[in-house]
Structure formats: C-alpha cells, structure tokens
Amino acid sequence: MFELMPFGRRDRDLFDEFDRFEREMTNGRHFGAFRTDILEKDNGYVLRAELPGFNKEDIAVDIADGRLTIRAEHKDAKEPDGKYLHRETFYGKYMRTFDLDGIDEANVTASYRDGILELVLPKCVEQTPPARSIEIK
C-alpha cells in the first residue's frame, strides 16, 4: 500500500500547513494563476495560456471595461467507490485578467487545442484625421 505513494509517507511540514490553511480559507476553491506567454507581432499580440486537462466548455474568455479575463474550472469528480490513499489531481478555479489598452477588442479571436488556449489580440489601427483646409474669415 505505501509503495503506491511517492517517497512513502511523509510527516507534515510547514508547506502542508500553508496548503491546508489556504484550502480552509477558500472552502477548497482555488483561484490560481496559469502560465501564459505573450508574443508581439507586427499587427498584434498572441497570448498563449497553458490549460492542460480542461475541456473547451470549462474555459470562459470575457472582455469588459478594457480588460480580458480568462477563467477555467475543473469540477470535482465524483468520489470513487474506494478511499484515496494519495491524490495529486487538482479541482478548482483558475483566473487571470489582462489589460487591453491598444487592442482592437472587437476582433479578438480564440482557439483551444492540446491544452493551449491561444488568443489573437490585434492592435488598434490609429485613425489619423483626414487633411482639410480651414477657411480664414
């Protein structure tokens, strides 16, 4: 039985206490961060977020008030017939928010494949007012 757990049974350490405290304070829910890369291109940016193990339906991307918010949630699976001896799988919520200054919000696109959410964020095209002559009175 104990050989199923990595490195055998460990005594509780300080990090276990912090994890336990966080679970108690958030009722088991976790609003953590996920890793992202942002690549600048000539006409915009590409944001890639690592969200492995999620279904596309578990991910929400919202734009409001000049901010882009990515949310993803793993719902806790039903308890199996047995009792866990060791569990490392995580169920909870992830959320990140990004500022969209200089981004054309109306043309943001998203795709999700192989655990990577990719957002294409086009830069705003600056509108220069047309040249005109002003009549002198």
DSSP file (Angstrom, degrees, kcal/mol; ACC not computed):
  #  RESIDUE AA STRUCTURE BP1 BP2  ACC     N-H-->O    O-->H-N    N-H-->O    O-->H-N    TCO  KAPPA ALPHA  PHI   PSI    X-CA   Y-CA   Z-CA
    1    1 A M    >         0   0    0      0, 0.0     3,-1.5     0, 0.0     4,-0.3   0.000 360.0 360.0 360.0 -49.0    0.0    0.0    0.0
    2    2 A F  G >   +     0   0    0      1,-0.3     3,-1.3     2,-0.2     6,-0.3   0.762 360.0  68.0 -69.7 -23.2    2.7    2.6    1.0
    3    3 A E  G 3  S+     0   0    0      1,-0.3    -1,-0.3     4,-0.1     4,-0.1   0.646  88.8  67.4 -71.5 -10.7    4.7    1.8   -2.1
    4    4 A L  G <  S+     0   0    0     -3,-1.5    -1,-0.3     2,-0.1    -2,-0.2   0.725  89.0  76.4 -76.5 -21.2    1.9    3.4   -4.2
    5    5 A M  S X  S-     0   0    0     -3,-1.3     3,-1.9    -4,-0.3     2,-0.1  -0.763  96.6-106.1 -94.1 133.1    2.7    6.8   -2.7
    6    6 A P  T 3  S-     0   0    0      0, 0.0    -2,-0.1     0, 0.0    -1,-0.1  -0.346  99.1  -4.5 -59.2 130.2    5.7    8.7   -4.0
    7    7 A F  T 3  S-     0   0    0     -4,-0.1    -4,-0.1    -2,-0.1    -3,-0.0   0.676 115.0 -93.3  62.4  20.9    8.6    8.6   -1.5
    8    8 A G  S <  S-     0   0    0     -3,-1.9     2,-0.4    -6,-0.3    -5,-0.0  -0.153  74.7 -26.6  72.3-170.1    6.5    6.9    1.1
    9    9 A R        -     0   0    0     -4,-0.0     2,-0.3     1,-0.0    -2,-0.1  -0.672  66.2-156.8 -83.9 128.2    4.5    8.6    3.8
   10   10 A R        -     0   0    0     -2,-0.4     2,-0.1     1,-0.0     3,-0.1  -0.766  18.0-114.6-104.4 149.8    5.9   12.0    4.8
   11   11 A D        -     0   0    0     -2,-0.3     2,-0.1     1,-0.1    -1,-0.0  -0.481  47.5 -91.0 -72.0 154.0    5.5   13.8    8.0
   12   12 A R        -     0   0    0     -2,-0.1     2,-0.2     4,-0.1    -1,-0.1  -0.433  50.1-170.2 -66.9 138.1    3.6   17.1    7.7
   13   13 A D     >  -     0   0    0     -2,-0.1     4,-1.6    -3,-0.1     3,-0.3  -0.633  40.5 -86.2-121.1-176.4    5.8   20.1    7.1
   14   14 A L  H  > S+     0   0    0      1,-0.2     4,-1.9    -2,-0.2     5,-0.1   0.857 124.9  55.3 -61.0 -37.8    5.3   23.8    7.0
   15   15 A F  H  > S+     0   0    0      1,-0.2     4,-2.3     2,-0.2    -1,-0.2   0.865 104.1  54.6 -66.6 -34.6    4.2   23.8    3.3
   16   16 A D  H  > S+     0   0    0     -3,-0.3     4,-2.6     1,-0.2    -1,-0.2   0.893 106.7  52.1 -61.9 -39.0    1.5   21.3    4.1
   17   17 A E  H  X S+     0   0    0     -4,-1.6     4,-2.5     2,-0.2    -2,-0.2   0.895 108.8  49.2 -65.8 -39.7    0.2   23.6    6.8
   18   18 A F  H  X S+     0   0    0     -4,-1.9     4,-2.5     2,-0.2    -2,-0.2   0.920 112.2  48.7 -64.2 -42.9    0.1   26.6    4.3
   19   19 A D  H  X S+     0   0    0     -4,-2.3     4,-2.3     2,-0.2    -2,-0.2   0.920 112.4  48.1 -62.3 -43.9   -1.8   24.4    1.8
   20   20 A R  H  X S+     0   0    0     -4,-2.6     4,-2.3     2,-0.2    -2,-0.2   0.916 111.4  50.5 -62.6 -43.7   -4.3   23.3    4.5
   21   21 A F  H  X S+     0   0    0     -4,-2.5     4,-2.4     1,-0.2    -2,-0.2   0.918 110.5  49.3 -60.1 -45.1   -4.8   26.9    5.6
   22   22 A E  H  X S+     0   0    0     -4,-2.5     4,-1.8     1,-0.2     6,-0.3   0.911 110.6  50.0 -63.0 -42.5   -5.5   28.0    2.1
   23   23 A R  H  <>S+     0   0    0     -4,-2.3     5,-2.8     1,-0.2     4,-0.3   0.907 112.4  47.8 -62.3 -41.3   -8.0   25.2    1.5
   24   24 A E  H ><5S+     0   0    0     -4,-2.3     3,-0.7     1,-0.2    -2,-0.2   0.897 112.3  48.5 -66.9 -40.0   -9.8   26.1    4.7
   25   25 A M  H 3<5S+     0   0    0     -4,-2.4    -1,-0.2     1,-0.2    -2,-0.2   0.787 119.8  37.3 -72.3 -27.1   -9.9   29.8    3.9
   26   26 A T  T ><5S-     0   0    0     -4,-1.8     3,-2.1    -5,-0.2    -1,-0.2   0.242 109.4-116.8-107.8  12.5  -11.2   29.3    0.4
   27   27 A N  T < 5S-     0   0    0     -3,-0.7    -3,-0.2    -4,-0.3    -4,-0.1   0.858  76.9 -53.1  53.4  38.7  -13.5   26.3    1.1
   28   28 A G  T 3 <S+     0   0    0     -5,-2.8     2,-0.3     1,-0.3    -1,-0.3   0.345 112.1 123.7  82.8  -8.1  -11.4   24.1   -1.1
   29   29 A R    <   -     0   0    0     -3,-2.1     2,-0.5    -6,-0.3    -1,-0.3  -0.645  44.6-159.6 -88.0 145.0  -11.7   26.5   -4.1
   30   30 A H        -     0   0    0     -2,-0.3    63,-1.4    -3,-0.1     2,-0.7  -0.985  15.8-168.8-129.6 126.5   -8.6   27.8   -5.6
   31   31 A F  E     +a   93   0A   0     -2,-0.5    63,-0.2    61,-0.1     2,-0.1  -0.700  36.6 158.0-109.5  77.3   -8.2   30.9   -7.7
   32   32 A G  E     -a   94   0A   0     61,-1.5    63,-2.1    -2,-0.7     2,-0.3  -0.284  39.3-106.8 -96.4 179.4   -4.7   30.4   -9.0
   33   33 A A        -     0   0    0     61,-0.2     2,-0.3    -2,-0.1    63,-0.1  -0.713  22.6-151.1-103.2 156.6   -2.8   31.6  -11.9
   34   34 A F        -     0   0    0     -2,-0.3     2,-0.2    61,-0.0    17,-0.1  -0.880  32.2 -92.4-122.5 159.7   -1.8   29.6  -15.0
   35   35 A R        -     0   0    0     -2,-0.3    15,-2.7    15,-0.3     2,-0.3  -0.486  45.3-178.4 -78.1 139.1    1.2   30.2  -17.1
   36   36 A T  E     -D   49   0B   0     13,-0.2     2,-0.4    -2,-0.2    13,-0.2  -0.968  17.8-157.9-134.7 151.3    1.0   32.5  -20.2
   37   37 A D  E     -D   48   0B   0     11,-2.5    11,-3.1    -2,-0.3     2,-0.5  -0.985   8.6-160.5-122.4 139.3    3.2   33.6  -23.0
   38   38 A I  E     -D   47   0B   0     -2,-0.4     2,-0.5     9,-0.2     9,-0.2  -0.980   7.0-167.9-124.3 120.2    2.5   36.8  -24.9
   39   39 A L  E     -D   46   0B   0      7,-2.9     7,-2.5    -2,-0.5     2,-0.4  -0.907  12.5-141.8-109.8 128.8    4.2   37.2  -28.2
   40   40 A E  E     +D   45   0B   0     -2,-0.5     5,-0.2     5,-0.2     2,-0.2  -0.773  23.0 178.1 -92.2 133.6    4.2   40.6  -30.0
   41   41 A K  E >   -D   44   0B   0      3,-3.6     3,-0.5    -2,-0.4     5,-0.0  -0.715  45.2 -93.6-121.3 175.6    3.8   40.6  -33.8
   42   42 A D  T 3  S+     0   0    0     -2,-0.2     3,-0.1     1,-0.2    -1,-0.0   0.901 123.2  28.6 -58.1 -43.3    3.6   43.4  -36.3
   43   43 A N  T 3  S-     0   0    0      1,-0.0    80,-2.4    79,-0.0     2,-0.3   0.352 131.0 -39.8-105.3   6.4   -0.2   43.7  -36.3
   44   44 A G  E <   -DE  41 122B   0     -3,-0.5    -3,-3.6    78,-0.3     2,-0.3  -0.981  66.5 -69.2 169.6-157.1   -0.9   42.5  -32.8
   45   45 A Y  E     -DE  40 121B   0     76,-2.5    76,-3.1    -2,-0.3     2,-0.5  -0.905  22.5-145.9-129.3 155.3   -0.2   40.0  -30.0
   46   46 A V  E     -DE  39 120B   0     -7,-2.5    -7,-2.9    -2,-0.3     2,-0.5  -0.990  14.0-163.2-122.6 121.0   -0.7   36.3  -29.4
   47   47 A L  E     -DE  38 119B   0     72,-2.7    72,-2.9    -2,-0.5     2,-0.5  -0.913   4.7-169.7-104.8 124.4   -1.4   35.2  -25.9
   48   48 A R  E     -DE  37 118B   0    -11,-3.1   -11,-2.5    -2,-0.5     2,-0.4  -0.970   2.5-170.1-117.1 123.9   -0.9   31.5  -25.2
   49   49 A A  E     -DE  36 117B   0     68,-2.9    68,-2.7    -2,-0.5     2,-0.7  -0.945  21.0-131.2-116.3 131.2   -2.2   30.1  -21.9
   50   50 A E  E     + E   0 116B   0    -15,-2.7   -15,-0.3    -2,-0.4    66,-0.2  -0.716  39.3 155.3 -81.8 115.0   -1.4   26.6  -20.6
   51   51 A L    >   -     0   0    0     64,-3.3     3,-1.2    -2,-0.7    64,-0.1  -0.492  18.8-178.4-135.1  64.2   -4.6   25.0  -19.5
   52   52 A P  T 3   +     0   0    0      0, 0.0     3,-0.1     0, 0.0    63,-0.1  -0.346  64.3  21.6 -70.0 145.7   -4.0   21.2  -19.8
   53   53 A G  T 3  S+     0   0    0      1,-0.3     2,-0.3    -2,-0.0    61,-0.0   0.442  92.2 123.3  83.4   0.0   -6.8   18.8  -18.9
   54   54 A F    <   -     0   0    0     -3,-1.2    -1,-0.3    20,-0.1     2,-0.3  -0.672  57.9-131.6 -92.3 148.1   -9.6   21.3  -19.5
   55   55 A N    >   -     0   0    0     -2,-0.3     3,-1.7    -3,-0.1     4,-0.3  -0.672  28.7-114.2 -85.6 154.2  -12.5   20.8  -21.9
   56   56 A K  G >  S+     0   0    0     -2,-0.3     3,-1.4     1,-0.3    -1,-0.1   0.846 117.5  59.5 -57.2 -33.9  -13.2   23.7  -24.1
   57   57 A E  G 3  S+     0   0    0      1,-0.3    -1,-0.3     3,-0.0    -3,-0.0   0.687  96.7  61.2 -70.1 -18.0  -16.6   24.1  -22.3
   58   58 A D  G <  S+     0   0    0     -3,-1.7    15,-1.6    14,-0.0     2,-0.4   0.457  93.3  79.6 -86.3  -1.6  -14.8   24.6  -19.0
   59   59 A I  E <   -B   72   0A   0     -3,-1.4     2,-0.4    -4,-0.3    13,-0.2  -0.900  57.7-172.2-113.6 134.4  -13.0   27.8  -20.2
   60   60 A A  E     -B   71   0A   0     11,-3.0    11,-3.0    -2,-0.4     2,-0.5  -0.990   5.2-168.4-126.0 134.3  -14.5   31.2  -20.4
   61   61 A V  E     +B   70   0A   0     -2,-0.4     2,-0.4     9,-0.2     9,-0.2  -0.986  15.5 178.5-122.2 120.2  -12.9   34.3  -22.1
   62   62 A D  E     -B   69   0A   0      7,-2.7     7,-3.1    -2,-0.5     2,-0.5  -0.931  18.7-158.1-125.8 146.0  -14.6   37.6  -21.4
   63   63 A I  E     +B   68   0A   0     -2,-0.4     2,-0.3     5,-0.2     5,-0.2  -0.991  29.1 146.3-122.4 123.9  -13.9   41.2  -22.4
   64   64 A A  E >   +B   67   0A   0      3,-2.2     3,-1.4    -2,-0.5    -2,-0.1  -0.964  62.8   1.3-156.3 139.3  -15.4   44.0  -20.3
   65   65 A D  T 3  S-     0   0    0     -2,-0.3     3,-0.1     1,-0.3    35,-0.1   0.830 128.5 -53.5  54.0  38.8  -14.2   47.5  -19.3
   66   66 A G  T 3  S+     0   0    0      1,-0.2    34,-2.6    33,-0.1     2,-0.4   0.699 115.8 109.6  73.9  19.1  -11.0   47.3  -21.3
   67   67 A R  E <   -BC  64  99A   0     -3,-1.4    -3,-2.2    32,-0.2     2,-0.5  -0.974  57.9-145.8-130.8 144.2   -9.9   44.0  -19.6
   68   68 A L  E     -BC  63  98A   0     30,-3.2    30,-3.0    -2,-0.4     2,-0.5  -0.931  18.9-167.7-106.3 126.0   -9.7   40.5  -20.9
   69   69 A T  E     -BC  62  97A   0     -7,-3.1    -7,-2.7    -2,-0.5     2,-0.5  -0.966   6.3-165.0-119.9 129.1  -10.5   37.8  -18.3
   70   70 A I  E     -BC  61  96A   0     26,-2.8    26,-2.0    -2,-0.5     2,-0.4  -0.957  11.5-178.9-111.9 125.1   -9.8   34.1  -18.7
   71   71 A R  E     +BC  60  95A   0    -11,-3.0   -11,-3.0    -2,-0.5     2,-0.3  -0.966   5.3 176.1-123.5 141.4  -11.5   31.7  -16.4
   72   72 A A  E     -BC  59  94A   0     22,-2.1    22,-2.9    -2,-0.4     2,-0.4  -0.995   6.8-168.2-142.9 141.2  -11.2   27.9  -16.2
   73   73 A E  E     - C   0  93A   0    -15,-1.6     2,-0.6    -2,-0.3    20,-0.2  -0.987  14.2-159.8-138.6 129.0  -12.7   25.5  -13.8
   74   74 A H        -     0   0    0     18,-3.0    18,-0.4    -2,-0.4     2,-0.3  -0.924  23.6-144.7 -97.1 122.0  -12.2   21.8  -13.0
   75   75 A K        -     0   0    0     -2,-0.6     2,-0.1    16,-0.1    17,-0.0  -0.692  28.2 -99.5 -86.8 143.3  -15.2   20.4  -11.2
   76   76 A D        -     0   0    0     -2,-0.3     3,-0.1    15,-0.1    -1,-0.1  -0.390  39.2-124.7 -64.4 130.8  -14.5   17.8   -8.6
   77   77 A A        -     0   0    0      1,-0.1    -1,-0.1    -2,-0.1     2,-0.1  -0.342  36.3 -85.7 -72.4 157.2  -15.1   14.3   -9.9
   78   78 A K        -     0   0    0      1,-0.1    -1,-0.1    -2,-0.1     0, 0.0  -0.371  53.5 -97.9 -62.9 140.8  -17.5   12.0   -8.1
   79   79 A E        -     0   0    0     -3,-0.1    -1,-0.1     1,-0.1     4,-0.1  -0.381  42.5-123.4 -61.7 131.7  -15.8   10.2   -5.2
   80   80 A P        -     0   0    0      0, 0.0    -1,-0.1     0, 0.0     4,-0.1  -0.125  28.2 -97.4 -69.5 174.8  -14.8    6.7   -6.3
   81   81 A D  S    S+     0   0    0      2,-0.1     2,-0.1     0, 0.0    -2,-0.1   0.796 106.8  52.5 -64.1 -28.1  -16.1    3.5   -4.5
   82   82 A G  S    S-     0   0    0      1,-0.0     2,-0.4     0, 0.0     0, 0.0  -0.167  92.5 -97.3 -96.6-168.0  -12.8    3.4   -2.6
   83   83 A K        -     0   0    0     -2,-0.1     2,-0.2    -4,-0.1    -2,-0.1  -0.937  36.4-113.7-115.3 135.7  -10.8    5.8   -0.5
   84   84 A Y        -     0   0    0     -2,-0.4     3,-0.2     1,-0.2    -5,-0.0  -0.458  24.2-175.5 -67.3 134.4   -7.9    7.8   -1.8
   85   85 A L  S    S+     0   0    0      1,-0.4     2,-0.3    -2,-0.2    -1,-0.2   0.709  81.0   3.5 -93.2 -31.0   -4.5    6.9   -0.3
   86   86 A H        -     0   0    0    -82,-0.0    -1,-0.4   -81,-0.0     2,-0.4  -0.961  68.4-173.8-154.8 135.5   -2.8    9.7   -2.2
   87   87 A R        +     0   0    0     -2,-0.3    -3,-0.0    -3,-0.2     0, 0.0  -0.974  18.4 160.1-140.3 122.9   -4.3   12.4   -4.5
   88   88 A E        +     0   0    0     -2,-0.4     2,-0.1     2,-0.1    -1,-0.1   0.469  45.6 109.1-116.1  -9.0   -2.4   14.9   -6.6
   89   89 A T        -     0   0    0      1,-0.1     2,-0.4     2,-0.0    -2,-0.0  -0.455  60.9-140.8 -70.9 145.5   -5.1   15.8   -9.1
   90   90 A F        -     0   0    0     -2,-0.1     2,-0.4     2,-0.0    -1,-0.1  -0.892  18.2-173.3-116.0 135.4   -6.5   19.3   -8.6
   91   91 A Y        +     0   0    0     -2,-0.4     2,-0.3   -63,-0.1   -16,-0.1  -0.995  41.9  81.4-123.7 130.2  -10.0   20.5   -8.9
   92   92 A G  S    S-     0   0    0     -2,-0.4   -18,-3.0   -18,-0.4     2,-0.3  -0.982  70.6 -57.5 168.1-162.4  -10.8   24.2   -8.6
   93   93 A K  E     -aC  31  73A   0    -63,-1.4   -61,-1.5    -2,-0.3     2,-0.4  -0.857  30.4-166.1-116.7 145.9  -10.8   27.5  -10.5
   94   94 A Y  E     +aC  32  72A   0    -22,-2.9   -22,-2.1    -2,-0.3     2,-0.3  -0.961  13.0 174.5-123.8 145.5   -8.2   29.5  -12.3
   95   95 A M  E     + C   0  71A   0    -63,-2.1     2,-0.3    -2,-0.4   -24,-0.2  -0.965   9.0 173.9-155.0 137.1   -8.5   33.1  -13.3
   96   96 A R  E     - C   0  70A   0    -26,-2.0   -26,-2.8    -2,-0.3     2,-0.4  -0.988  13.1-156.3-138.6 148.2   -6.3   35.8  -14.9
   97   97 A T  E     - C   0  69A   0     -2,-0.3     2,-0.4   -28,-0.2   -28,-0.2  -0.983   8.4-168.7-127.3 138.4   -7.1   39.3  -16.1
   98   98 A F  E     - C   0  68A   0    -30,-3.0   -30,-3.2    -2,-0.4     2,-0.2  -0.956  24.3-116.8-128.4 144.6   -5.1   41.3  -18.7
   99   99 A D  E     - C   0  67A   0     -2,-0.4   -32,-0.2   -32,-0.2   -33,-0.1  -0.578  17.1-158.5 -77.6 140.0   -5.3   44.9  -19.7
  100  100 A L    >   +     0   0    0    -34,-2.6     3,-2.0    -2,-0.2     2,-0.1   0.010  32.9 149.8-111.2  27.3   -6.4   45.6  -23.3
  101  101 A D  T 3  S+     0   0    0      1,-0.3     3,-0.1   -35,-0.2    -2,-0.0  -0.426  76.9  12.7 -60.3 129.3   -5.0   49.1  -23.9
  102  102 A G  T 3  S+     0   0    0      1,-0.3    22,-2.3    -2,-0.1     2,-0.4   0.564 101.9 122.5  81.0   9.5   -4.2   49.5  -27.6
  103  103 A I  B <   -G  123   0C   0     -3,-2.0     2,-1.4    20,-0.3    -1,-0.3  -0.864  68.0-126.5-107.7 138.4   -6.1   46.3  -28.5
  104  104 A D    >   -     0   0    0     18,-3.1     3,-1.7    -2,-0.4     4,-0.1  -0.678  28.8-170.4 -79.3  91.8   -8.9   46.1  -31.1
  105  105 A E  G >  S+     0   0    0     -2,-1.4     3,-1.1     1,-0.3    -1,-0.2   0.788  76.6  62.5 -59.3 -32.1  -11.4   44.4  -28.7
  106  106 A A  G 3  S+     0   0    0      1,-0.2    -1,-0.3    -3,-0.1    -2,-0.1   0.704 106.0  45.2 -69.0 -19.5  -13.9   43.7  -31.4
  107  107 A N  G <  S+     0   0    0     -3,-1.7     2,-0.3    15,-0.1    -1,-0.2   0.130  76.1 130.4-115.2  20.6  -11.6   41.5  -33.4
  108  108 A V    <   -     0   0    0     -3,-1.1     2,-0.3    13,-0.1    13,-0.2  -0.579  37.2-168.9 -72.6 134.2  -10.1   39.3  -30.6
  109  109 A T  E     -F  120   0B   0     11,-1.7    11,-2.5    -2,-0.3     2,-0.3  -0.905   5.3-160.9-125.1 156.0  -10.2   35.6  -31.6
  110  110 A A  E     +F  119   0B   0     -2,-0.3     2,-0.3     9,-0.2     9,-0.2  -0.977  10.2 176.6-137.4 148.3   -9.6   32.5  -29.5
  111  111 A S  E     -F  118   0B   0      7,-2.1     7,-3.3    -2,-0.3     2,-0.4  -0.981  12.7-154.7-144.9 154.8   -8.8   28.8  -30.1
  112  112 A Y  E     +F  117   0B   0     -2,-0.3     2,-0.3     5,-0.2     5,-0.2  -0.980  25.3 150.1-136.1 121.9   -8.1   25.9  -27.8
  113  113 A R  E >   -F  116   0B   0      3,-2.1     3,-1.8    -2,-0.4    -2,-0.1  -0.980  64.2  -1.1-153.3 137.7   -6.1   22.8  -28.8
  114  114 A D  T 3  S-     0   0    0     -2,-0.3     3,-0.1     1,-0.3    -1,-0.1   0.830 128.3 -53.1  54.2  38.6   -3.8   20.4  -27.0
  115  115 A G  T 3  S+     0   0    0      1,-0.2   -64,-3.3   -61,-0.2     2,-0.5   0.546 114.4 113.3  79.2   6.7   -4.2   22.1  -23.6
  116  116 A I  E <   -EF  50 113B   0     -3,-1.8    -3,-2.1   -66,-0.2     2,-0.6  -0.958  52.5-156.0-117.3 122.0   -3.2   25.5  -25.0
  117  117 A L  E     -EF  49 112B   0    -68,-2.7   -68,-2.9    -2,-0.5     2,-0.5  -0.848  16.3-165.7 -90.6 124.8   -5.6   28.4  -25.2
  118  118 A E  E     -EF  48 111B   0     -7,-3.3    -7,-2.1    -2,-0.6     2,-0.5  -0.960   6.9-172.3-118.8 124.5   -4.5   30.8  -27.9
  119  119 A L  E     -EF  47 110B   0    -72,-2.9   -72,-2.7    -2,-0.5     2,-0.6  -0.951  13.4-150.2-114.4 131.3   -5.9   34.4  -28.2
  120  120 A V  E     -EF  46 109B   0    -11,-2.5   -11,-1.7    -2,-0.5   -74,-0.2  -0.909  14.1-170.4-100.4 120.3   -5.0   36.6  -31.2
  121  121 A L  E     -E   45   0B   0    -76,-3.1   -76,-2.5    -2,-0.6   -13,-0.1  -0.861   9.5-153.1-116.0  94.4   -5.2   40.2  -30.0
  122  122 A P  E     -E   44   0B   0      0, 0.0   -18,-3.1     0, 0.0   -78,-0.3  -0.394  19.4-116.4 -70.4 143.3   -4.9   42.7  -32.9
  123  123 A K  B     -G  103   0C   0    -80,-2.4   -20,-0.3   -20,-0.2     2,-0.2  -0.440  34.7-100.3 -72.7 150.4   -3.5   46.1  -32.3
  124  124 A C        -     0   0    0    -22,-2.3     2,-0.7    -2,-0.1    -1,-0.1  -0.492  31.5-127.8 -68.3 138.9   -5.8   49.1  -32.8
  125  125 A V        -     0   0    0     -2,-0.2     2,-0.3    -3,-0.1    -1,-0.1  -0.813  26.6-125.1 -88.8 120.0   -5.2   50.9  -36.1
  126  126 A E        -     0   0    0     -2,-0.7     2,-0.6     1,-0.1    -1,-0.0  -0.487  18.7-139.9 -70.3 128.2   -4.7   54.5  -35.3
  127  127 A Q        -     0   0    0     -2,-0.3    -1,-0.1     3,-0.0    -3,-0.0  -0.786  12.0-158.8 -89.9 119.6   -7.1   56.7  -37.2
  128  128 A T        -     0   0    0     -2,-0.6     3,-0.1     1,-0.0    -2,-0.0  -0.863  26.9-114.0 -96.5 130.9   -5.5   59.9  -38.5
  129  129 A P        -     0   0    0      0, 0.0     3,-0.1     0, 0.0    -1,-0.0  -0.324  39.3 -99.6 -62.5 143.9   -8.0   62.6  -39.2
  130  130 A P        -     0   0    0      0, 0.0     2,-0.1     0, 0.0    -3,-0.0  -0.299  40.9-103.1 -63.7 147.8   -8.2   63.4  -42.9
  131  131 A A        +     0   0    0     -3,-0.1     2,-0.3     0, 0.0    -3,-0.0  -0.450  49.9 169.0 -68.9 142.3   -6.3   66.5  -44.1
  132  132 A R        -     0   0    0     -2,-0.1     2,-0.3    -3,-0.1     0, 0.0  -0.988  31.8-118.3-151.3 158.9   -8.5   69.5  -44.7
  133  133 A S        -     0   0    0     -2,-0.3     2,-0.5     0, 0.0     0, 0.0  -0.769  21.8-141.7 -99.4 145.7   -8.2   73.2  -45.3
  134  134 A I        -     0   0    0     -2,-0.3     2,-0.3     0, 0.0    -2,-0.0  -0.928  16.5-129.1-111.8 128.0   -9.6   75.8  -43.0
  135  135 A E        -     0   0    0     -2,-0.5     2,-0.5     1,-0.0     0, 0.0  -0.551  17.7-138.1 -75.8 135.2  -11.1   78.9  -44.4
  136  136 A I              0   0    0     -2,-0.3    -1,-0.0     1,-0.1     0, 0.0  -0.818 360.0 360.0 -94.7 129.8   -9.8   82.1  -43.0
  137  137 A K              0   0    0     -2,-0.5    -1,-0.1     0, 0.0    -2,-0.0   0.390 360.0 360.0-103.8 360.0  -12.5   84.7  -42.3
